[in-house]
Amino acid sequence: MNDKEINPIEPLAKYPTKVMIQGRITLLSTIREYYHIDLGDFIEVIIRKHTTEGTLRGHFLARVYDKGYMTIPKGLRDELGIQKGDYVEVLIIDILKPEDLLGEKAKLLSGVIKGKYELLTPEKESVLMEGVQ
């Protein structure tokens, strides 16, 4: 390879999808499985809408909901003219796990997102209360 050649930067994943009601798009299950993306993770996304006048682009951070749904922010949908039924191109450029961002507190947040809870013994309550300042 010639030293002057430029290696193109590739996204983690790129795919077309149809926009659903309220700007929902689906993160494909194969991508979720391959990258171990779970409910509550955050995905950094570039979205492209191809038109006869050219390609419109936007960038946002999306939380992954049940069944891999993500939502294109309303302001961005309005700016790019994205409506239900439109096809857009999704480029995944980063995956952010709550535990990487928040450390130990992410376990609690992850549980809340998934609707989990736990019953406490008096001893476990005492351990949890030790962290209260």
Rosetta blueprint (number, residue, H / E / L):
1 M L
2 N L
3 D L
4 K L
5 E L
6 I L
7 N L
8 P L
9 I L
10 E L
11 P L
12 L L
13 A E
14 K E
15 Y E
16 P E
17 T E
18 K E
19 V L
20 M L
21 I H
22 Q H
23 G H
24 R E
25 I E
26 T E
27 L L
28 L L
29 S H
30 T H
31 I H
32 R H
33 E H
34 Y H
35 Y L
36 H L
37 I L
38 D L
39 L L
40 G L
41 D L
42 F E
43 I E
44 E E
45 V E
46 I E
47 I E
48 R E
49 K E
50 H E
51 T E
52 T L
53 E L
54 G E
55 T E
56 L E
57 R E
58 G E
59 H E
60 F E
61 L E
62 A E
63 R E
64 V L
65 Y L
66 D H
67 K H
68 G H
69 Y E
70 M E
71 T E
72 I L
73 P L
74 K H
75 G H
76 L H
77 R H
78 D H
79 E H
80 L H
81 G L
82 I L
83 Q L
84 K L
85 G L
86 D L
87 Y E
88 V E
89 E E
90 V E
91 L E
92 I E
93 I E
94 D E
95 I E
96 L E
97 K L
98 P H
99 E H
100 D H
101 L H
102 L H
103 G L
104 E L
105 K H
106 A H
107 K H
108 L H
109 L H
110 S H
111 G H
112 V H
113 I H
114 K L
115 G L
116 K L
117 Y L
118 E L
119 L L
120 L L
121 T L
122 P H
123 E H
124 K H
125 E H
126 S H
127 V H
128 L H
129 M H
130 E L
131 G L
132 V L
133 Q L
